[in-house]
Structures are given as C-alpha cells and as structure tokens.
Amino acid sequence: MKQFKEEISVADFSIPALRIAGISKSFHAGKNQKKALSDVSFSIEQGDFFGLLGPNGAGKSTLISVLAKTVTPDSGDVSVLGFDIRRDWQQFKMAIGIVPQEITFDPFLSVWETLRLQSGYFGLRHNDKWLNELLEVLDLADKKKESVMRLSGGMKRRVLIAQALVHKPPLIVLDEPTAGVDINLRHSLWTFMEELNRKGHTIILTTHYLEEAERLCRNVAMLNHGRIAALENTRDLLKEYSKDRVVFTLSRPLPEDFPIQVEKLQDGFYCLNYDNPEALRTLLDELHKRGLEPEGLEIQLRRSLHENYIKMNFKIKPQPYRPGASFLTLLEKEILRFKKIALQTIFAPVLMGLLYLLVFGQVLAGKMPTFDGVNYLHFLVPGLVMMTMLQNAFGNSSSSMLSSKIMGSLIFIQLPPFAGWELSLAMIGASIVRALIVGAGVLLASFLWSPPPMDHLLWILVFGFMGAALMGSLGLICGLWADKFDQVGAFQSFVILPLTFLSGVFYSINQLPPIFQTLSRFNPFFYIIDGFRYGFFSQSDFNPWISLSVVTISGVAAVAFATYLLQVGYKIRR
C-alpha cells in the first residue's frame, strides 16, 4: 500500500483521545436482563495504538456501538478529544471514524459514489482530492467505478476503512478489520494501520488475533463479562498469554477435584497455559485416569511480542462541524437510489396509472356522474395522478428505511453527525421528488387522449407537494416501525390501499349514501384528492381551503413525528 500525506499540527496531549467513565449497559429480552457492560472506565492518550481484547460476548461490540451512538448506555460518560457524546455529539462524531465488523453496503452504489456520499454525510461535499488519495493508498483506484457489491471480501474491507477515513478523524476504531481475510491482505492492512498511527491517528483495535495485538498495540484492555479485567502495557498483559496453550473439548464436565487448574472457555471447551511439554503430558494423563478422553485438541504455540513504540509529537485535527451541511448529500443519495432502478420506481408506476386510466376511463365513461361540465375521463385523471403519487411517496421512504435496517447499511448514516431533522427532511424530500416525477408521468400519459384543464396550477402543486410529504412521512414512520417487508406490505394492503380507493379517486363522494359521505370526512386521503382535483376544475366535493388546512396540519404532524422518532433513535438505536 502507498503512503499518504495529511495536515498535522503540534499536539497538545493534555486532553485524552478517548475517555470512558463508568459506562454500563443492560439489554432486556422479555423478563430476562443481560448485563453487557458494567462500570467500564479507561482513557486512551492521543497517538496511542490501543487494543481491545476479549472473548465473544465480553462486551467489545457493545462498547463500540456506544461510541457509534447506535447503543445508548444506561449510565456513564464518553468523550473524544474533550467532546462529550451527549452535549457535543456533532463534534464527537466528526472526531471519530469507525470501521464496522459487518460488511454492508448500498448495493446500487459504486466505490466512488460510496466514498463521495459518505464524505458528504460529514458535510465535506468537495473532498475529491482526499478521496482519490484514499483510493490510491488502499489500492482501490482501479476499482473506482465498480459496484461495491462486486468486489472481493478483502476489497470490501478496504472500502469500509476508506469510508471511516473520509473526514480525517483523529480517532479511528477498527472492529475486527482483518476477520475473514487472507494472510497477505492481513499483513497489508497491518502496514496501513501502522502508517495511520505514525501519521498521528489514535487507533483502537478489537481483534481475536493475539498476533495483531502483539505487533500493533502499545496498550491493551481486556474485557471479560462486561468488565475491564486488565488494563496495562501490551507486553505485561500478554506475558501470560504468550505461553504455549492447549484448547481441548470434553463430552462431560471436569470434576471439581481435578488437580490441574484449567480455564473453562464455554460448555465443553477448556484451556491450559503451560511452560513446558511435561505439563501437557501431565494433563493428558490426569484426563485418562478419569476416563475423560479429549474429543478435540488444539495446541497453540507461543509467539514473540514485537516492540512497536513510536514517539509522537503531532496529532490530527478534527474537521469542523457544519450544521445542515449533510442534508443535501443524503437527499442526493436517496434520489440516486430510485434513479438507479428507474424502470421499477418510475416507469412501472406510470404504466400502472396509464392502465388504470385506459380501463376505467373506457369502461365507466358516460356511466359515472361528475362535476358540471366535466367528462369522466378528465375527472379521473387527477384522482389517478394523486393515487400514484401517494403510493410511491409512501413506498420510497418505507423501502429505503427498512432495506437499510435489514441490510445493515443504516450504520453509514448513523455514524455521521446527522440531526433528526436532516434525516427526516432528506428522506421525505426524496419521496416528494419521486412522487412528483411519477405524478407528472401519469399526467403526461393522459395527454394521449385529451389534456385535462388545469385552472389553478398553484393549487395543484401545493396539494401535490403536501400529499407527497404526508405519505413520505408515513412511509418513513412505517419503515422505522417494521422489522420485515411483510409488515410494510400488510400496512399498504390493509390501510393505504383501502383509504386511497375510498377517497374519491374514481368517483365523487356525493354519490355515496349519507353515512358513507360522513365517514369519508374522516379519511385524510379524501381531502388530498379533492383539493388536488379543485386545482384542475375549480370544483370539489368540499371546501378546498378546509381541505388544505386538514392536509397541512396532517402533513406537519407526520413530519414532526417522523423527525422525533429519528431523533430518539426509535428501533435504530438500542
């Protein structure tokens, strides 16, 4: 891998790179409670290469999730370079870059689009020079235009690292960065991480590979059962673990009076650290005496501890936080998402609207009473246009949010300093754009017969915008609430679709019996479609100003509620 240049400044080491004080976290599953972290406290100096070690279930991932703000601790404080995770959360996020363990990406983006958008999420919309340098350093330059999903596992790991570095964070957290990669790539990534540390980045590394901790880390913390079991210099801590050791499995538990002290790893799995081969032979003899023959036996030989201390006299400065700068990038990304699959998201709904128009316009023409002087085909057009807009606005935000949750790519908009209103307005805004495009397509398709009158263009635009905003908000709320696509589909089938069809799309509600006319007044979709239709013919079933008031109040309430859910992290933060 190539080296890169970064702007550095003389360091003031009086402020720790990371300070964790009294962090505790419990998870509830029904009546059961699991203590994931218990009063975890430690500090990391600027310029350190720090290892976070521990077995599976020790609490490492939970602690990193706290740093990523995807998990809210029950108690305790966290700060990065003096920025408090609660009070200064935007600056906190600008100062930290996290490489998640899971390999997840938006499937429709190229490598370059992925990095450019991630940079924009941090408010850096004109960062091409640095992004190109990252691509060169990580040997990704020739993969720039390729889809991320087509890359090998190792290449995807490199893209994850590049994403964490787009905003030049002083503190980098690497969660199992070499898991599942081949030995050559592993050593290549080691070299890259060492170079980052020499440039002044403070690095936190979680790993299952003792060899990594030995080579890279100067200080380590050992987590066990949610507590800090040890916190000291790497050489001192790993001295015990540098012994030869044997891991063995038994079909039944060791007796309490077993004379040799061994460590129980989990049910059926045991470990013995030993200094000489005689200790191993003694262990096997004692097991044989008790009729305990190991079902599996793995001998792990000791490795030397590498000296890896480099004195630092410089640090990386965090990028300044720019309020609201991330909004435009996320809006761009959400629009890009449905543009990439326009055949499904744009042309298919327009074709469906055209078929509705063709069938209903021909079958019911002359049989359905409408407004005075308005033929049925013209009457039908506004209803179908708005119906298509409402369905697509809802579908855009709901599918975007839910697919991000299921695929795990939501993490990439959780790590940047997005405010709740930025997330909400960007996703709803994209829904509005898609709804307007699809609605315009259906309207233009109606010109194949005869263009309908459009008496009040402003009314058409206002109701179109507000209707799409309302449904985009409901889609976002539904996407946050749902855990699977079946739930979104059920909501569309049993709520959205009936309300749409019973809102006067194909008929005037004045044709209904009085009781159903009254019930229609409680259907918010009726006011959207009736007001929208007023813009075409200057006629409506209800006072358009009242309709506008109902739609506006409903839309503002839905946007506010969606924003609140995102702000508190409903179902996206634990």
N, C-alpha and C positions, 0 to 999 in steps of 0.2 A: 504494500500500500504506500502511496505517496504521502509526503508531509504537506501540511498546510500552514498558512500564516494567519495570525489573529492579532487584533488590537489588544494590547495588555497595558497595565498600569502598575505602578508601585503599590504593593499591598499594605493594607492595614489589617493585621491579624488579630486585632483586639476583639472582633466580632466573629463568633464561630460560623462556619459554613452551615451547619445544621445543629439545632438544639432541640432535643426531645425531652420533655419533663412530665413524668407521671402519666403517660398515655395508657389508658385501659379501654378495652372494647369487648363487649359480650354480644353474641348473636343468639336470637331466640328462634327455636323451631318447635312450635306448639307449646307444650308445657315445659319443654327442656330448654336449658340455657347453657351455652358453651362459652367459656372464657377464652377468647382468642389472644388478648394482650392483658397483662396485669402489671400496672405501675412501671412501665418501661421508661427508663431515663438514661440518656447519654448525650454527649456533644462530640462533634467532629470538627477539627480545625480546618481552616482553609488550606487547600493544596494537598490534603491527605488522600490516600487511596485506601479506602475503608472496606473491609469485608464483613458481610452479614451472613453468618453461618447458622446452620441448624437443620435438624431432620424435617421431613414432611410433617406439616401440622404444627410446627413450632411457633408460627405466627409471623414469619417473614413476609408472606404475601399480604397479610392484613396490614402490617406496618407500612409497606409500600403503598397500599391502597389509601391509607391515611394521608400519606404525602401527596398522592394524586388527587385527593379530595373526592374520591369515589366512595370512601367509607368515613363516616363521622364518628370520632371517638366519643366514648361516654364521659371521659374526663381527661385532663391533661392539656398541655400546650406544646405547639410546634412552631419553630421559626426558621427561616432560611435567610442568612445574612442580615438578621435583625428584623426581617419582615414576618409579622405574625400571620399565621394561617387563617385566622378569622378576621382580624382587623384590617390587615393589608393583603387580602387574598389575591388581588390582581398582581401586585408586585411580587408576591410569593410565587405565583405561577410563572412569571417572567424570569425568575431566578433559578428555576429548576427544570430539568429535562428528564423525562422518564422513558426508558425503553421497556415496554411490557414484555412479559414472557410469552404470551399468546401471539401467534402470527395471524393478524386480522387486518384486512384492507377493504376499501370500497372496490368492488370487482370491476367497475366500469372505468377506472382511472389508470392513466399511465404513470410511470415512475416520476416524470417531470410534473405532471398535474398533481400528483400526491404531495410532492415536496412544496410546490408553489402554493397550493391551497393551505397546507399546514403552516407555512410561513405567514400567509395572510391571516390565519386564525390568531396569530400573535401580534397582529397589527403591522406586519412587515410585508407590504404589498409590492415593493420594488427591491427585492432581495436577490435578484438573479445572479449577481456576481458570486455571492457566498454559496448559493445553491449549486452552481456549476463547479465551484471548488470542492464542495462536499462530494459531488458525483465523481470527480477525478480521484479524490483521496480514497474513496471507498470502492474504486474500480467499477463504477456503475455508469460511466459516461456513455458507453456503447449500448446501454440498456435504457437510455433516457426516454425513448418514445414507446417502449414496450409496455404492455399491460402488466401491472404488478403481479396479478394472479398467475401469469405465465412463467414467472421466474422460479428458479430453484429455491429450496428452503434456505440455503446459505445466502443467496442474493436477497431474499425477503428479509432476512435478519439485518443485512446491511441497510436496507431501506428503512427499517424500524429505527436503527441507530441514527440515520440521516434525519429522520423526522424529529427525533429528540434534540437534534443539534441546530435546527433551522433558526432558532432565536438566540444562539450562542449562550446557553445558560451556564452560569458559574458552577452549579452543582448538577451532576449527571448521575442518575440512578439506573443501574443496569440489572435487570431482573433475569437471571439465568441466560445471559446473552449467547452462550455457546451451547445451550442444550440442543441436542439432536443434530449438530453439525459435524462434518468430518474433521479429522485431526489437522489437516493443512489449513482449513479455514479458521479453526480454533486458534492456532498459533498466529495466524494473520490478524485476527481480532485482538489477541493479546498485545501484539505490537502496536496496533492502533490505539488501544486503551492506554497503554503506557505513554504514547505520544500525546494524547489528550491531557494526561496528568502532568507531563513535563511542561505543557503549554499553560498550566495554571488551573485547569479544571479540577475541582474536587470531585472524586468519584466514589460512589457507593456500589459495591458489587455483591449480589447474592449468588451463590453457586453451590452446587453439590460436589464440585471437583476440588478436592483438597489441593491438588497441584496448582490450580488457579490462585487460590488464596496464598499459597506459599510463594509463588512467583510474583504476584502483583501487589498484594496488600501489605501495608506497613502496620496497620492496626486492625483488629477484628473484634466483633462482638458475637458471642454465642447465645442464640435464642433457644430456649427449651421450655415447652409448655407455656408459652406466652410471657416468659420472664427472661431477663438477661442473666444467663448462667455464668458468663465470664466476659470481661471487657479489658483487654490488655494488648501489649505488643504482640505482633504475629508470632515472633519466634518463641516467646514464652507460652502463649496459648496453645500453639500447635506442637509444642515439645512432646506432650502426652500422645498426641495423635500421630506423631511421626514414628511411633513404634510399629513393628510388624503387627498385623492383627489378622484374626481368622473370624469369619462370619459363618455360622452354621445354623441349620434348621433341624428341629426335633418334632416328632409326631405327638409328643406329650410333654408337659411342663417339667422343668428341672425340679428335683426335690429340694425342700428348704434346707436340708442338711448337706447340700452339695459342697464339698470342701474348697472348691476353686471359685473365686469371685469373678463372675462374668456379668456382662451388661445385657439386659433384656431390651432388644430393639422394638419388637412388637410380638404379638402372639406367634409363638413357634420359632422366632428368629432371635439368635443370641450372638454376642460378640465378645472376644477376648483379645486384649492387647498384651503382647509378650515381647520380652527382650532377647530370648534365645530359643532355639528349636526344642530344647528339653521341655519347656513349658507347654509346647504344643503336644508333645508326646504324652506328658502327664495328663493333659486334658482328655485326650482320646482314650487313655487307659481308664480314667475315672468314669467316663461315659460308658465304656464297655462293661465295667463291673456292675453298673446299674441297669444293664440291658437297654441302654439308650444309644442306638446307632444313628449318627447324623444322616439325614436324608439328602442334605446338600452341604457342601463345604467349599468356601472361597477364601483363599489366602491372599491378603493384600500386603505387598512389600513396602517397606519404608521408602520415603523419598527425601532428599535433602531440601533444606529451606534456603531459598535464594535471597540474597541481600539485595534490596531494591529501593533504597532510600535515596532520593534526590532532593537536595535542599532547594526550596522555592523562595524567591524574593519578588514575585509578581502574582497577579491574580487577574481573572476575567471579570470585567464589569458587566452587570446585567443590563439588558436593553430596557429603555424606559417604557412604561405602560402608557398606551394612548387610548383613552376612553372612547369606545364606539368604533375603533378602527377595524375591529374584527368582523363587524356586521356584514359589510359589503362582500367579503370573501366567502362567508358562509352562504349568503344569498346567491352568489355566483355558483358555488358548488351545488346547491340544491337545484338551481336551474339547469346546470350542466348534467345533473343526474337524469332528469327526464328528457333532456335533449338527446342524450346518448342512445336512448331507446324510444325515439320519437314515433316509430312505427306502432309501438304499443301504447304510448302515453298520449299521442296527439292524433295520429291518423285513424286509429281504431275507434276512439270515441266520436270523431267527426263522421266516420262511416256509419256508426250505430245511429247517430242523430239523423243522418240522411235517410236511413232505412225507416226509422220511426215516422219521419216526415212523409216519405213515399207511401207507406202503408196506411197510416191514419188519415193523411191528407186526402187520399183517394177513396178510402172506404167510407169515411164519415162526412165527406164534403156534401153539403146540402141537407144533411140529416141532423146536424147539431146547431142549435140556436147560438148566436154570438152577440157581440155588441152591434148597435145600429150601424149599418153601412160597412161592416167588416166581414169579409168572407172567411170561411172556416180555415182555409189554408194559411191565410195571413194571421188569423187568431192563434193558430197552432204554433207558429214559428217562435214567438217569444218564450212560450212555455217550454218547448223542447230545448231552445238555446240555454235557458236558465237551468233546466233539469240537468243537462250535460255539464254545465259549469259547476253546479253544486256537487255532483257525484265525483268529478275529477279533482276539485279542490279538497274534498274530504279524503279521497284516495291518495293524493300526493303526499300530504303531511303524515297520514296514518302509516302508509307503507314505508316512508322514509325513516320515521322514528322507530317503528317496530323492527324493520330489517336491520337497522344499526344496532339495536339492542341484541337481536338474535345472533348476528354475525360477530358481534364484539367490536365493531368499528366505531361505536359510540365513544370509546375511550379517547379518540383523537379530537373530539370536540369537548371532552370533559377536561383534558389537560390544559388547554389554553385558557386565558382569563376572560371567558365569555360571561357576561352578565345574563341573567334570566331573560331580560327584555330583548337582548341581542339574539339569543337562540330563538325565542318565540317569534319575533318580527321577521327574522330571516326565513324561517321555515314556513310561516304563514304567507310571507311575501311571495315565496316561490310558488305556493299553492294558488295565489291570486294570479300570478303570471300565467301559469298553466291553464287555469280556468278561463282567463280572458282569451288566450290563444285558441283553445278548443271552442269556446263560445263563438268567436269570430269565424272560425272554420265552418261551424254549423250554419251560422247566419249567411255566410257567403254561398254555401251549398244551396240554400233556399232560393237564391237568385236564379237557379236553373229553371224554376217555374216563373215566379214573378217577385221582384223585390218588395217586401212589406214596407209600409210607410214608417217613418221614424220621426214623429212630431217633435219630440223633446230629447235630443241626444244626451244632454246633461243628466236627465233622469235615468236614462238607460245606463250610462256609465256609473252613476252613483249607486244604483241598485245592484248592478253587476259587481262592482267593487265590494260593496258591503256584504252581499250574499256570499261571494267567494271568501271574504275574510272570516265570516261567521263559520262557514263549513271547513275552512282550513284550520281554524281554531279547534273545532270539534274533532277533526281528524287527528290533530296533534294530541289532544286530551285522550282520545281513544287509543292512539299509538303508545302513549305512556302507560295507560291502564292495562292494555292487553299483554299477554305473555306469549301468544301464538297467533298466527294468521287466521285460524278458525274463529277466534273471538272477534276479530275485526270484521270478518265475513258475516258472522252472525249479526253483528250490530248494523251492518249495511243492509242485510236482508230483512231484518225484523224491525228496524227503526227508520233508517234513512230512506229506503225504497218506498215503504208504505206512506210515510209522510210526504214524500215527493209526489207520488201518484194521487194522493188525496188532497193536493194543494191547489188544484185547478189547472194542471198542465194541459189537459185535454178538453176541458170544459169550464164554463162559468159556474161558480158555486151557487149562483141564483137559481140554477136548475135543480138543486138538491132540495129535499124536504127541509122544513124549518129547523128541525132538531139537528140535522147534519150541517146546515149552514152555521148554526151556533157553535157546533164542535169545531168547524173549520177556523173559527176565530181564535182558537187555542193552538193552531198549527202555525208555527213561525214561518214555515216554508210558503204558506199562502200569501203572507204579506210581501215576501221577497218577489214571488212570481207576479202577484197582482200589481205591485208598484212598478216592476220591470215592464210589464205589459202596458201600463199607463204611458210610459215613455214612447211607445210606438203609436198608440191610437188616441191618446188624450182621454181614454175611457178606462174605467176599472170597476171592480165589484165593491171596492171600499175606498175611503178617503185616502189618497196617496200620501198626504202629509202624516196621517196617523201610521200608515204602513212604514214610512221612512223612520218615524220615531221608534216603532217596535223593532225594526231591523237594526237600527243604530245602537239602541240600548242592548239588544241581544248580542250584537257583534262585539261591542266594547266589553261587555261582561265576559264573553267567551274568551277574548284575547287576554283579558286581565287574569282570568282563572288559569289559562294555559301558561301564562308567564309565571304566575305564582307556583304552579306545580314544578316548573323547570327550576325556579329559584331555590325551592326547598329540596330538589332532587327526588321527587316522587318516583319511586320504582327504578331510579337510575343511580341512586346513592343509598348505601346501607348505613 
